[in-house]
Amino acid sequence: MNPINNQQQTDNGEKKSASFFERFSSKVAQATGSQWAFFIAMLAIIIWGITGPVFGYSDTWQLVINTGTTIITFLMVFVIQKSQNKDSKSVQLKLNELIAANKLASNRLIVVEDLTEEELDTLHNYYCRLAEETKKRMDMKESHSVEEAIENTDEKLNAM
């Protein structure tokens, strides 16, 4: 990701502008995820259906809806993927910050998204075994006590 194209705070406090496609994809993803976009699409289909008898349900009439929906779907794939990539990256950065800030968390999990599928499977198996061990040692339906939460908080504060 090119930092010049991102809207970020720089050292001198200025904001860098996001690329046109980034701004465009965010706006389109937001608009197309709204109820109004759904109603407009539904209205287009209803109008198309009503015009069927006018055009005799011809091949051209069917081709209009097929072509229109195909074009829109094709373009939306790229717009949604751009928006999804940005969201995914921001979530990964937030998780990395939490891992880095927690003294007891494994730093091996920072940028875990860059591992190979085989390495991810190995980590997944490790955490599955860890969860099974935890289930054996404690009742999962039992809630933690307030005192235990306070103790954990105290430990974290003292570690800082």
N, C-alpha and C positions, 0 to 999 in steps of 0.2 A: 504494500500500500504506500503510495507516494505521499509523504507528509505535506508537500506543497498543495496537493489537491484536497486536503482535509481542513475542516474548520477547527483550528486549534488555537490555543493561547500560545503566543510566542513569548520569549524572555522579556521583550520590551512592552508587552501588554496588547499588542496589535492582534487582530484576528485575521487568520488566513481564510480566504474564501474557498468553499467547497467547489468541486468541479461541476459543470453544468449537468452532466449525467447523474451525478450523485444527488444534486438538489431535485432534478427532474424525477428520478426514480423514487425518492422519498415521498414527493408530493403525489405521484401517480399511485404508489402502493397505498398511501393513506386514503386517497380518494376512492380507489377501486375496492377498498375494504369497507366502505361505508354502506349503510342501508340504501342510500340514494342510488348508488351504482347498481345495486341489486335490482331495485325497482325499475331503473332505466333499462337494464338488460331484459328484465321480464316484460316490460312494455314493448321493447323491440321484437321480442319473440311473439307476443300477442298480435302485434300489427302484422308481422310476417305471416302468422297463421290465418288471420282474417283476410289477408290479400290472396290466400291460396285459391279460392274459387274464382277470383277476378282473373288470375293468370292460368286458370285451369290446372293447377297443381303441376305445372310443367317442369321439365328438367332444369330450365333456367331459373325458375322460382326456387327450386331446391338448391341449386348451385349458389344462389345469392347468400343464403344463410350459412351454407357450408363454407364458402370462401370467407365470408365476414368473420365467422367464429374462428376459423383457422388462423387468419391473419392476426386477430386480436390475441389469441392464445399464444401464438409464436412470439409476438412482441412482449407480452406480459411475462413470459418465462425469463427474459433478460432483466426486465425491470424488477421483478420480484427477487430474482437471484442476487442482484446488486444490493437491494435492501436487506436481504437475508444475510449476505456476507458481512455487511456492516454491523448488523445486530449481533451476529455470532461472534465477530471479533471483539466487540465491546463487552459481551458477556464473558468471553475468555479472559480479557484483561482484568475484569472485576474479580473473577475467580482467582487469577494469578495473584492479585493484590491480597486477597484474603489468605491464600496459602502462604505467601511471603510474610504476611504480618503475624501469622499464628506460629508461635514458637514450637508447638508440638506437631504441626503439620509437616509432611514430607515435601521438601523442595523439589523432589523428583517429579512431582505432579505439575510443576510450573511448565507451561507450554507442552502439556501432554498431548495436545492436538497435533503436534508435529511427529509423534511416534508412529512407527509402522503398525500395521494391523496386527502382526504377530506380537509386538511389544504391548499393544493395548490388550490383547487377549491374555497375556501373562499377568498384567496388572489386574484385569477383571477377575481372573481366577484367584489371585491373591486376596482381593477384597471379598469375594464370595466365601472363601475359607474363613476370613476374619469375621464376616457376618455370622457364619455358622457357629464359630467358636463363641461369639458373643451371645447367640441364642441359647447355647448350652449353659452358659454361666449366669444368665439373668433372665427374668421374666420380661418379655418385650411389651407386655400390656401394662407393666408397672411404670408409673411416671416418676420422673426425677423429683427429688424434694427441693424445696426452695433453698434450704440450707446448702444442698449440693451445688445448686446453681450459683449461690453467693460465693461458695468456696472456689468454684471454677473461675468465677470472675476475679476474685482476689488473686488467684494464681496468675492469671493473665496480666493483671495490672502490675503485680510484683515482677513479672518477667520483663516488663518494659523498661 
